[in-house]
Amino acid sequence: MRTIGKITAAVLFLMASAWSLRAQYDVDHFFFRAQMALSEGRYTDAVNSCNIIIRIDPSLYEAYFYRGIAKYNLGDFKGAEADFDKAIELNPVYTLAYHYRAITRSRTGRYDEAIADLETAVELRPSYYGLYFSRGVTYFLSQQFEKAVEDFNRFIIREPNAPDAYLNRGASYLFLGDTAAAMKDYNRAITLDAFDPEGYIRRSRIYYARHMLGEAVSDLDHAIAIDTANTFAYFNRALMRYEMKDYTGALRDLDEVLSREPDNSLTLYNRALIRSQLGDYDRALEDYDRVLDINPENVLAYFNRSILFTETGRYMDAVDDLTRAIELYPDFAKAYMNRSYVRNMLGQYASAEQDYETAQEKIERYRSLTADSAGRAAFADTSRKYDRLLALDSDFARSDFNDALLQERNVDIDLRPMFRFVVASSPSVSVSLADGHETGYGPDMEDRDGETMPLLLSNHYRDAGLEEFIGRMPVGVELSCRPSTVKAVDNSRLMEAVEKEAERTGDDGVLFAKALIESDSKRFNAALSCYDEAIAAAPGEVFYYINRGALRAEMIDFLSSIESNVQVLTLDNAGTARARVRDGSSMTYDYSAAVEDMRTAASLYPSFPYVYYNLGNLYCLSNDMPEAIVQYTKAIDLYPGLAEAYYNRGLVLIYVNDREKGCIDLSKAGELGIVDAYSVINKYCDPE
């Protein structure tokens, strides 16, 4: 099915005439920037421009629409839908917002809601025939194939030269069992665009079904000549070459797929089957091992690997694999039969007889089932071959006991670091009060394109106490969650001046500055001593506690990294998360001193959001996830623009299996400027 992937930017320019009606230059300027960013695929830049428009005038529904398109293309479907909702709320007759909200809802599997949106859009604008294409796709995805054909017919009447419409209508005909009509549409699509590999791939599947293998392979040869990186074409050609007993050619094609997608478990599984049939047992076992590493619940991989173990005399390993297959699918009669055989070979006659009897019971139960329910007990069928190659649309790939056939390896995702003060990027070497230094909190900010942006359009945190503290520090400092970018040579020169001033005055601000420089150089004990002295001299200075607490946590992290015991949140592809250390150790560390400093800071300055953000990180590192969520929420309540708090809370919510809320938080983090949020969303929030 040729579905709608990236939303095309062409629709954006339908709105161009609307901008000329606005007198305010800033709005037009940022709308133009958003349009250009979308058309060039710079989606995060488009989000940033739309954020500025919304801050200027939150009633401009087009800004939400544009931002929704950008979020959709970043894979943030929840965020996109929320923006389309807002656009419709502001303008209930805005056809484009209904259209693209429908596309988003269809992408997330909510087909009834998508169709309702499309019907509303058709009522508002029946001459906009792109709606029929989108509704046809949605009908197809919801398996309403006759209605899909009707809508593609409507679209083709108005756009008779659109190859995608023929590809989609052909797929609909195929599911209705009309292969002749499907073939006709695929032929038409190829005629209209002979340089699109998709038409050849689709047509090859019909040839394959008709056992016209030569024609099928020829079509796939064409597809690969057009797109040498098309792994789907290589995969399908491997299946057909296998049917033609060209095992060497089939293996070459599977190797080509794996050179580009090394963790494609379906391809690994098929290659393992061919290698085992050719007697290449060692490399077949390697492939099965990789399949099970990627997807440890792949029943057929255990079953077929057990056959290799049996062939090579590794009977205990065979029993282990068959036992695991039975655990995953207790009605797997053939697994009981095979385990009975292997146990008999091991001399475990009583267990072998028990397995044989269990297998017979399950086979008898399978035979008594009606045709309607037979599919649910397919593994009880001892007549079925479980060593055939699997196609991407096979029963196994869709079966409900193992619907995650293609998975990626687990990955480690780190929290955004804690906030603390660091030496500013352009520090003054003199130790006079740096009243005029850059802090990032001045009246104007510079955006990514080098243009000066009025502060009212920025999303930066402003706090009188924070600015007063920064202003009276003897060196330039800034609040950041990133390391200082000051070069070592500048730090060294700065330290000389600071040390002299510290000896002369003993001022707590100078001690604080010295601690920052010592910390940058990883001289943690010296930095801690300076913080201790500064706090002793000024026990009511909240920001000293924040930095000392952050330093104490950093010292623990540095120690753990040396010991290779860095704790991270590990998320798997199903959205399950868990805390672990990189080497699997169960060692834990005590963050209580750091927590105590942050809590003291919170008591001294309860309206400062960053201290609660830091507490969230510390509780997360201490494995107290509920309290981490509480602290991140406090930070967000005080400063709704704190993107890092949304990002970290989103990860923790996914960790505790509240994926819905976690993905909403990650969407907000991306909207506020954390680009990495979209890669996490794509891995763990994609409905497919």
C-alpha positions in Angstrom: 0.0 0.0 0.0 1.4 3.4 -1.0 0.5 5.3 2.2 1.1 8.9 3.0 4.5 9.2 4.7 5.9 12.7 4.7 3.3 15.4 4.4 4.1 17.3 1.2 4.9 20.9 1.6 2.9 21.8 -1.6 -0.2 22.4 0.5 1.6 25.1 2.4 1.6 27.5 -0.4 -2.2 27.4 -0.8 -2.2 29.7 2.2 0.3 32.2 0.8 -2.3 34.9 0.0 -3.5 35.0 3.6 -0.2 36.4 4.8 -0.4 39.5 2.7 -3.5 40.6 4.7 -1.4 40.9 7.9 0.3 44.2 8.5 2.7 43.1 11.2 6.1 42.4 9.6 7.3 40.0 12.3 4.5 37.6 11.7 4.9 37.6 7.9 8.7 37.2 8.4 8.3 34.1 10.6 5.6 32.6 8.5 7.9 32.8 5.5 10.7 31.2 7.5 8.4 28.4 8.6 7.3 27.8 5.0 10.8 27.7 3.7 11.9 25.4 6.5 9.0 23.0 5.8 9.7 23.0 2.1 13.4 22.2 2.7 12.7 19.5 5.3 14.1 21.5 8.2 11.3 20.5 10.5 12.7 21.5 13.8 13.5 25.0 12.4 9.8 25.2 11.3 8.7 24.3 14.8 10.8 27.1 16.2 9.5 29.7 13.8 5.9 28.7 14.6 6.6 28.9 18.3 7.6 32.5 17.8 4.4 33.3 15.7 2.3 31.7 18.5 4.0 33.9 21.1 3.3 37.0 19.0 -0.3 36.1 18.4 -1.8 32.8 19.8 -5.0 33.2 17.7 -3.3 32.5 14.4 -4.6 29.1 13.6 -2.3 28.7 10.6 0.7 28.7 12.9 -0.6 25.6 14.7 -1.4 24.0 11.4 2.2 24.5 10.1 3.7 23.3 13.4 1.5 20.2 13.2 2.8 19.4 9.8 6.4 19.8 11.1 5.7 17.6 14.1 4.1 14.9 11.9 7.2 14.8 9.7 9.3 14.5 12.8 7.3 11.4 13.9 5.6 13.3 16.7 2.0 12.2 15.9 0.5 13.1 19.3 2.0 16.6 19.1 0.8 17.0 15.5 -2.7 16.0 16.4 -2.8 18.5 19.3 -1.8 21.3 17.0 -4.4 20.3 14.4 -6.9 20.2 17.2 -6.0 23.8 18.2 -6.2 25.0 14.6 -9.7 23.5 14.3 -10.7 25.0 17.6 -9.7 28.5 16.3 -11.2 28.0 12.9 -13.9 25.2 12.8 -14.2 25.4 9.0 -10.4 25.0 8.3 -10.5 22.1 5.7 -6.7 21.5 5.6 -6.6 21.0 9.4 -9.3 18.3 9.2 -7.5 16.7 6.3 -4.1 16.5 8.0 -5.6 15.6 11.4 -7.2 12.7 9.5 -3.8 11.6 8.1 -2.3 11.7 11.6 -5.2 9.7 13.1 -4.9 7.2 10.3 -1.2 6.9 11.0 -1.9 6.0 14.6 -4.5 3.4 13.7 -7.6 5.4 14.6 -9.4 4.9 11.3 -12.9 5.7 12.3 -11.9 9.1 13.7 -9.8 9.7 10.6 -12.7 8.9 8.3 -15.0 11.2 10.3 -12.5 14.1 9.8 -12.2 13.4 6.1 -16.0 13.3 5.7 -16.2 16.7 7.4 -13.5 18.0 5.1 -15.3 16.7 2.0 -18.5 18.5 3.2 -16.6 21.7 3.6 -14.7 21.4 0.3 -16.0 18.7 -2.0 -13.9 20.0 -4.9 -10.6 19.3 -3.1 -10.0 15.9 -4.6 -6.9 15.1 -2.5 -9.3 14.3 0.2 -10.6 11.3 -1.7 -7.0 9.9 -2.0 -6.5 10.2 1.7 -9.8 8.7 2.5 -9.1 5.8 0.1 -5.9 5.1 2.0 -7.7 5.2 5.3 -10.4 2.8 4.0 -7.7 0.5 2.8 -5.9 0.5 6.2 -9.2 -0.2 7.9 -9.8 -3.1 5.5 -12.8 -1.5 3.8 -11.5 -2.3 0.4 -14.6 -1.7 -1.7 -15.0 1.8 -0.2 -11.2 2.3 -0.9 -11.7 1.5 -4.6 -14.7 3.9 -4.8 -12.6 6.8 -3.4 -9.6 6.0 -5.6 -12.0 6.0 -8.6 -13.2 9.5 -7.6 -9.6 10.6 -7.4 -8.5 9.0 -10.7 -11.4 10.7 -12.6 -9.8 14.1 -11.6 -6.2 13.0 -11.6 -5.9 10.2 -14.3 -2.1 10.4 -14.4 -1.2 9.9 -10.7 0.6 6.5 -10.5 0.2 6.3 -6.7 -3.6 6.2 -7.1 -3.3 3.1 -9.4 -0.8 1.4 -7.0 -3.2 1.9 -4.1 -6.3 0.9 -6.1 -4.5 -2.2 -7.4 -3.6 -3.2 -3.8 -7.3 -2.8 -2.9 -8.4 -5.0 -5.8 -5.8 -7.6 -4.7 -7.4 -7.8 -1.3 -10.8 -8.2 -3.0 -9.4 -11.1 -4.9 -9.5 -9.4 -8.3 -5.9 -10.1 -9.5 -6.8 -9.1 -13.1 -7.9 -5.6 -12.0 -4.9 -5.3 -9.7 -2.5 -6.3 -12.6 -4.1 -3.8 -14.9 -3.6 -1.0 -12.3 0.0 -2.0 -11.7 0.6 -2.0 -15.4 -0.9 1.5 -15.7 1.3 2.8 -12.8 4.4 1.5 -14.5 3.4 3.1 -17.7 2.9 6.4 -16.0 6.2 6.2 -14.1 8.6 3.6 -15.4 11.3 4.9 -12.9 9.4 4.1 -9.7 10.5 0.6 -8.4 7.2 0.2 -6.4 5.1 -0.7 -9.5 7.5 -3.5 -10.5 7.7 -4.9 -6.9 3.9 -5.0 -6.7 3.5 -6.6 -10.1 6.2 -9.2 -9.2 4.0 -10.4 -6.3 1.2 -11.2 -8.7 3.5 -13.0 -11.0 4.8 -14.9 -8.0 1.3 -15.9 -7.0 0.7 -17.2 -10.5 3.9 -19.2 -10.4 5.4 -17.0 -13.2 8.7 -16.9 -11.5 10.8 -15.7 -14.4 8.5 -12.7 -15.0 8.5 -12.0 -11.2 12.3 -12.0 -11.0 12.5 -9.9 -14.1 10.3 -7.2 -12.5 12.5 -7.2 -9.4 15.6 -6.9 -11.5 14.0 -3.8 -13.0 13.2 -2.4 -9.5 16.8 -3.0 -8.3 18.3 -1.5 -11.4 16.2 1.7 -10.6 16.9 1.6 -6.8 20.0 -0.4 -5.9 19.3 0.2 -2.2 15.7 -1.1 -2.2 16.0 -3.9 0.4 12.4 -4.9 0.0 13.1 -5.8 -3.7 16.2 -7.8 -2.7 14.1 -9.6 0.0 11.4 -10.6 -2.4 13.8 -11.7 -5.1 15.5 -13.9 -2.6 12.2 -15.7 -2.0 11.6 -16.2 -5.7 15.2 -17.4 -6.4 14.7 -19.9 -3.5 11.6 -21.2 -5.2 13.6 -21.5 -8.4 16.3 -23.5 -6.4 18.8 -20.8 -7.0 20.0 -21.0 -3.4 23.3 -19.1 -4.0 21.4 -16.2 -5.6 18.8 -16.2 -2.7 21.6 -16.0 -0.2 23.3 -13.1 -2.1 20.1 -11.1 -2.0 19.6 -11.8 1.7 23.2 -10.8 2.3 22.5 -7.5 0.4 19.5 -6.8 2.7 21.6 -7.5 5.8 24.4 -5.3 4.6 22.0 -2.4 4.9 19.8 -3.6 7.7 21.9 -5.9 9.9 19.2 -6.3 12.6 16.4 -7.3 10.2 15.4 -10.5 12.0 13.1 -11.8 9.3 15.9 -11.8 6.8 18.3 -13.4 9.3 15.7 -16.1 10.0 15.3 -16.9 6.3 19.0 -17.0 5.7 19.4 -19.3 8.7 16.9 -21.7 7.1 18.7 -21.7 3.7 22.1 -22.2 5.3 20.8 -25.1 7.4 19.2 -26.7 4.4 22.6 -26.4 2.6 24.4 -28.0 5.6 26.1 -24.8 6.7 25.1 -25.4 10.3 27.6 -23.2 12.1 26.6 -20.0 10.2 22.9 -21.0 10.4 23.3 -21.2 14.2 25.0 -17.7 14.2 21.9 -16.3 12.3 19.5 -18.0 14.8 21.5 -16.6 17.7 21.2 -13.1 16.2 17.4 -13.5 15.6 16.9 -14.5 19.2 19.2 -11.7 20.5 16.9 -9.2 18.6 13.7 -10.9 19.4 13.9 -13.4 22.3 10.3 -14.5 21.8 10.6 -15.8 18.3 9.0 -19.3 18.6 10.1 -20.6 15.2 13.7 -19.6 15.7 13.9 -21.7 18.9 12.1 -24.6 17.1 14.4 -24.6 14.1 17.6 -24.0 16.0 16.7 -27.1 18.1 16.7 -29.1 14.9 20.2 -28.0 14.2 21.3 -28.9 17.7 19.7 -32.3 17.2 21.5 -32.8 13.9 24.8 -31.9 15.4 24.3 -34.1 18.6 23.8 -31.2 21.0 20.8 -32.8 22.6 20.7 -30.8 25.8 20.7 -27.5 23.9 17.9 -28.9 21.7 15.8 -29.7 24.8 16.4 -26.2 26.1 15.2 -24.6 22.9 12.2 -26.8 22.6 11.3 -26.1 26.2 11.5 -22.4 25.5 9.3 -22.7 22.4 6.7 -24.6 24.5 6.9 -21.9 27.2 6.2 -19.3 24.6 3.4 -21.3 22.9 2.1 -24.1 25.1 0.0 -25.6 22.3 3.0 -26.3 20.0 2.4 -30.0 19.5 5.3 -30.5 17.1 7.7 -29.1 19.7 6.4 -31.7 22.2 6.9 -34.4 19.5 10.5 -33.3 18.8 11.3 -33.0 22.5 10.0 -36.5 23.0 12.4 -37.7 20.4 15.4 -35.8 21.8 14.7 -36.9 25.4 14.5 -40.5 24.1 17.9 -40.1 22.6 19.2 -38.9 26.0 17.7 -41.9 27.7 15.0 -39.9 29.5 12.3 -42.3 28.6 9.7 -41.3 31.2 9.9 -37.6 30.1 9.9 -38.6 26.5 6.7 -40.7 26.9 5.0 -37.8 28.7 5.9 -35.4 25.9 4.6 -37.8 23.3 1.2 -38.2 25.2 0.9 -34.4 25.5 1.6 -34.0 21.8 -1.1 -36.5 21.0 -3.7 -34.7 23.2 -2.9 -31.4 21.5 -3.2 -32.9 18.1 -6.5 -34.4 18.9 -7.8 -31.1 20.3 -6.5 -29.4 17.1 -8.4 -31.8 14.9 -11.6 -31.2 16.8 -11.5 -27.5 16.2 -13.8 -25.9 13.6 -12.3 -24.3 10.6 -13.0 -20.8 12.0 -10.7 -21.4 15.0 -8.1 -23.6 13.4 -5.8 -20.7 12.8 -5.4 -20.1 16.5 -4.0 -23.6 17.0 -1.8 -23.8 13.9 1.2 -24.9 16.0 -0.7 -28.0 17.0 -0.7 -29.1 13.4 2.0 -31.8 12.9 1.5 -31.8 9.2 2.7 -28.2 8.8 6.3 -27.4 7.8 7.9 -24.9 10.0 11.1 -24.6 8.0 9.7 -22.7 5.0 10.8 -19.2 4.2 8.7 -16.5 5.6 7.4 -13.6 3.5 6.8 -10.1 5.0 3.1 -10.6 4.8 3.0 -14.2 6.1 0.7 -15.5 8.8 3.6 -15.7 11.2 4.5 -12.1 10.8 0.9 -11.1 11.7 0.3 -13.7 14.4 -0.7 -12.5 17.8 1.8 -14.6 19.8 4.8 -12.8 18.1 3.9 -9.5 16.5 7.3 -7.9 17.0 9.2 -9.8 14.4 11.3 -6.9 13.3 12.8 -5.3 16.3 15.9 -3.2 17.0 18.4 -3.9 19.8 17.9 -2.2 23.1 19.5 1.2 23.3 20.6 3.4 26.2 19.1 6.9 26.5 20.7 9.2 29.0 18.7 11.8 31.0 19.4 15.5 30.3 22.0 16.5 32.9 21.5 18.6 36.0 21.6 22.4 35.9 24.4 24.2 37.7 26.6 27.3 37.2 29.6 27.1 34.9 32.1 29.7 33.7 30.6 31.6 30.9 32.0 31.1 27.4 33.8 34.5 27.3 35.1 34.9 30.9 36.9 38.0 32.0 40.4 37.3 33.2 40.3 40.3 35.5 38.6 39.6 38.8 36.8 42.8 39.0 33.0 42.6 39.2 31.8 41.6 35.7 28.8 43.8 35.5 28.7 43.9 31.7 29.4 40.2 30.9 27.2 38.1 28.6 24.9 35.9 30.7 22.3 34.8 28.1 19.7 36.9 29.9 20.2 40.2 28.1 17.4 42.2 26.4 17.9 40.5 23.0 18.7 37.0 22.0 20.3 35.7 18.8 18.5 33.0 16.9 20.0 30.2 14.8 20.1 32.3 11.7 22.1 35.0 13.4 19.2 37.4 13.6 18.5 39.4 16.8 15.3 38.2 18.4 13.4 40.4 20.9 13.3 38.7 24.3 9.5 38.6 24.4 9.7 36.1 21.5 12.3 33.9 23.2 11.5 31.1 25.7 14.3 32.0 28.2 13.8 31.9 31.9 14.0 35.2 33.7 14.4 35.5 37.4 15.5 38.6 39.4 17.4 36.7 42.1 19.2 34.7 39.4 20.2 37.8 37.5 21.3 39.6 40.7 23.5 36.6 41.6 25.1 36.4 38.1 25.7 40.2 38.1 27.7 40.2 41.4 29.9 37.2 40.6 33.6 38.2 40.1 33.7 36.2 36.8 31.2 35.6 34.1 28.9 32.7 34.9 25.8 31.1 33.4 23.3 28.5 34.5 23.5 25.5 32.2 23.0 21.8 31.9 26.0 21.6 29.5 29.7 21.7 30.4 31.6 25.0 30.2 33.1 25.6 26.8 35.9 27.7 28.2 39.3 26.5 26.9 41.8 25.0 29.3 44.3 27.8 28.7 41.7 30.5 29.5 40.7 28.5 32.6 44.3 28.4 33.7 44.8 32.1 33.3 41.5 32.8 35.1 42.5 30.5 38.0 45.7 32.4 38.6 43.8 35.7 39.0 41.0 34.0 41.1 43.5 32.4 43.5 45.2 35.7 44.2 41.9 37.4 44.8 40.8 34.5 47.1 44.0 34.7 49.2 43.6 38.5 49.4 39.9 38.7 50.3 38.5 35.3 51.1 35.3 36.5 49.5 32.7 33.8 49.2 31.9 34.8 45.6 35.6 34.4 44.7 35.6 31.0 46.4 32.6 30.0 44.4 34.3 31.1 41.1 37.4 29.1 42.1 35.2 26.0 42.7 33.8 26.3 39.2 37.2 26.3 37.7 38.4 23.4 39.8 35.3 21.4 38.9 35.9 22.0 35.2 39.4 20.5 35.6 37.9 17.5 37.4 39.7 18.4 40.6 36.6 17.5 42.6 38.0 17.5 46.1 39.4 20.9 45.7 36.2 22.2 44.2 34.2 20.6 47.1 36.4 22.3 49.7 35.8 25.7 48.0 32.1 25.2 48.0 32.2 24.2 51.7 34.1 27.4 52.5 31.7 29.5 50.4 28.7 28.0 52.2 30.3 28.4 55.6 30.8 32.1 54.8 27.3 32.6 53.2 25.0 29.8 54.5 21.9 31.5 53.0 23.1 31.6 49.4 20.9 29.2 47.6 22.9 28.8 44.4 26.0 27.6 46.3 24.0 24.6 47.5 22.8 23.9 43.9 26.3 23.7 42.6 27.6 21.7 45.6 24.8 19.2 45.2 25.5 18.9 41.4 29.2 18.4 42.1 28.5 15.7 44.6 26.4 13.8 42.0 29.0 14.4 39.3 31.7 12.9 41.6 29.6 9.8 41.9 29.0 9.6 38.2 32.7 10.1 37.5 33.6 7.3 39.9 31.0 5.0 38.5 32.2 5.7 34.9 35.7 4.6 35.9 34.3 1.4 37.3 32.1 0.9 34.2 28.9 1.0 36.3 27.2 4.0 34.8 23.4 3.7 35.4 21.2 4.5 32.5 17.6 4.1 31.4 17.4 1.2 28.9 14.3 1.3 26.7 13.4 -1.6 24.4 11.5 -1.3 21.2 8.2 -2.2 22.8 8.5 0.8 25.0 9.5 -1.1 28.1 12.2 0.6 30.1 14.4 -0.5 33.0 17.3 0.9 35.0 20.6 -0.9 34.6 24.3 -0.4 34.7 26.2 -0.7 31.5 28.1 -3.8 32.6 25.1 -5.5 34.2 26.4 -5.0 37.7 23.9 -4.4 40.5 26.1 -1.8 42.3 24.2 1.3 43.5 25.5 4.6 44.7 24.4 6.9 47.5 23.1 10.3 46.3 21.7 11.3 49.6 24.3 14.1 50.2 23.5 15.6 46.8 19.7 15.3 47.6 20.2 17.1 50.9 21.9 20.0 49.2 19.1 20.3 46.6 16.5 20.1 49.3 18.2 22.9 51.3 18.2 25.0 48.1 14.5 24.3 47.6 13.8 25.4 51.2 15.8 28.7 50.6 14.3 29.4 47.2 11.1 27.4 46.7 10.1 29.2 43.5 13.3 28.3 41.6 12.3 25.6 39.1 15.8 24.2 38.3 16.3 22.9 41.8 13.3 20.6 41.5 14.5 19.5 38.0 17.8 18.6 39.7 16.0 16.7 42.4 14.1 14.8 39.7 17.4 13.6 38.2 18.8 12.6 41.6 15.7 10.6 42.5 15.9 8.9 39.1 19.5 8.0 39.7 18.5 6.7 43.1 15.8 4.5 41.4 12.9 6.4 43.1 11.0 7.0 39.9 7.6 8.2 41.4 9.4 10.9 43.4 11.4 11.8 40.3 8.1 12.4 38.4 6.9 14.6 41.3 10.0 16.8 41.2 10.0 17.2 37.4 6.3 18.2 37.7 7.1 20.9 40.3 9.8 22.3 38.0 7.3 22.4 35.0 4.6 24.0 37.1 7.0 26.8 38.0 8.5 27.1 34.5 6.4 25.6 31.7 9.2 26.3 29.2 11.7 24.0 30.9 12.2 21.6 28.0 14.7 19.3 29.8 12.1 18.6 32.5 9.6 17.4 29.9 12.2 15.3 28.2 13.4 13.6 31.4 9.9 13.2 32.8 8.9 11.6 29.5 11.7 9.1 29.7 10.8 8.2 33.3 7.1 7.9 32.5 7.9 5.4 29.7 10.1 3.7 32.2 7.1 3.1 34.5 5.1 1.9 31.5 3.0 5.1 31.1 3.9 5.5 27.5 0.9 7.7 26.6 1.9 10.5 29.0 5.6 9.9 28.4 5.2 10.5 24.6 3.2 13.6 25.2 6.0 15.0 27.4 8.6 14.1 24.7 6.5 15.9 22.2 6.5 19.0 24.3 10.3 18.7 24.8 10.7 18.6 21.0 8.4 21.6 20.6 10.5 23.5 23.1 13.7 22.8 21.2 15.2 19.5 22.2 15.7 17.9 18.8 16.8 14.6 20.3 13.2 14.1 21.6 12.1 13.3 18.1 14.5 10.4 17.7 13.2 9.0 21.0 9.6 9.5 19.8 10.3 7.7 16.6 11.6 4.7 18.5 9.1 4.4 21.3 6.0 6.3 20.4 5.5 5.2 16.8 2.1 3.2 16.8 3.6 0.8 14.3 
